[in-house]
Amino acid sequence: MAASARDRQKAPEAVLFGQTLRRLRQERHWSQEQLAEAAGVTLNYIGNLERGEQGPSLHILVRLALALEMGIAELLKDFGFDVMRSLLRYPP
């Protein structure tokens, strides 16, 4: 029997991105629906991103950055080298 999406372990980088996206959205006092509309994506997709169930493509990163009025680098600023290495458990 195949594991459901809920049963599968979430990718740590997707979880971190979701936490960042939620924080940025909440700082603007936006609902998920408002962000989805501004980015041209579905409400369900924003929820999946924020829960770390999916990671965004480059195309979606561009749309989210434009919606949030920031550059992609700013959207991904929580992904420093040391953070990425620890997320993926690479040796020092």
Secondary structure, DSSP 8 states (H G I E B T S, - for coil): ----TTTS---HHHHHHHHHHHHHHHHTT--HHHHHHHHTS-HHHHHHHHTTSS---HHHHHHHHHHTTS-HHHHTTT--HHHHHHHTT---
